[in-house]
Amino acid sequence: MTSHLESAGICPQQRFKIAYFMAKPDGGCGVVPGGLTRGLSELGHQTYHFNPGDSYDYVFLFNVSAHIQYWDWIGLEQLNGYKFCFIDMAEYGWWTHYDYYKDKYYSAFAPLAIKAKHLNQVKLLEFLRGKSYPYFLREMYKGVEYHKNYHPIDYPLYFYSVSKKQPISFEEFKNRHWDIFVAWGHNHQTRVGISEKIRAIGGYKTHVLCNSDAKIPQFEYFSHLENAKLSISYDGYGSGSFRETEVLCRCVLFRNEQCVIRPYPLTDGVNFIEYKTDEILGDDKYPIYKNTNVDELMREGLKKPEELYQIYVNGYKHCMDYYTERAVANRILGILSKHDWGEVTID
């Protein structure tokens, strides 16, 4: 039988030494590098903070370290001679997810992204130009033509967010305490509007918290999700959010249309349910919320609990197959193993 590693193009006997190079050296590990460290370790690989002169199979170049807002890129020239990939988890604001902004924020080197002086991406571009490397991009817009060395990436399901409760039976699902459970911050008016529509759904046991101050402790939040039939995600500061995988492995995920390309994407009606939002850009090019159909879709779904349960089961399996720390780390190594190191990524 072909193993996960073999299907990704990696021999299971291979063990790699991998170093991390951070945009800001004193920025700490950060949630994405931390998750990949656990995933790589589970696969049998070793990770280190980059030390010039030491031998590594690959170097992972990160531009986000614990949401540090200033990147200085000290010592980039020390990476010369190493095989590396660039893992770009940058977020420029949820309002940049509209067609108007695509040609302005399509990568770290797009016109407005590179002008963000505190990110020092001009310095990064100068180093990367003329080199070959895989570029893993979180905000990889649909409809933009990218070089073949660009690959989509998203947050993994973190180890501490994995549900200890697997799908048990339709009977258990049918008898869950909440029909709908929602808890999130009111980062922007669209989330507020969505929350109001869900609150107005009658005839079901519903809890909706949309407040930036009264937050539910994380593990209490997880417990509520495990006792709900469905929950929801909408863009945070970036496209999507950690909430997607947190919900997907606990109940039925309702998620808004995505403007970005996802690795191993979900399928509407199979392993999640996609809703729409109606927004327009104001004169200041900032989105103005108008409406959503999420309430209609939730009503329809709750009338068909057997179908809803199957979507939950499929979503759980998809999440645990493709979105765990191990799976994301394995995919990165698979792409690195097949990369053409003779083809320049940015010329």
Salt bridges, closest charged atoms under 4 A:
ASP26 OD1 - LYS24 NZ 3.79
GLU42 OE2 - ARG326 NH1 3.51
ASP72 OD2 - LYS24 NZ 3.74
GLU91 OE2 - ARG138 NH1 2.56
ASP99 OD1 - LYS102 NZ 3.12
ASP103 OD1 - LYS104 NZ 3.19
GLU139 OE2 - HIS97 NE2 3.00
ASP154 OD1 - ARG138 NE 2.85
ASP154 OD2 - ARG262 NH1 3.09
GLU171 OE1 - LYS174 NZ 3.50
GLU172 OE2 - LYS165 NZ 2.76
GLU172 OE2 - ARG176 NE 3.13
ASP179 OD1 - LYS229 NZ 2.71
GLU220 OE2 - HIS224 NE2 3.72
GLU226 OE2 - ARG250 NE 3.15
ASP235 OD2 - HIS97 ND1 3.07
GLU244 OE1 - ARG255 NH1 3.40
GLU244 OE1 - ARG262 NH1 2.99
GLU257 OE2 - LYS276 NZ 3.04
ASP295 OD1 - LYS197 NZ 3.69
ASP295 OD2 - ARG299 NH1 3.69
ASP321 OD2 - LYS317 NZ 2.75
GLU325 OE2 - ARG38 NH2 2.67
GLU343 OE2 - HIS147 NE2 3.39
GLU343 OE1 - LYS148 NZ 3.02
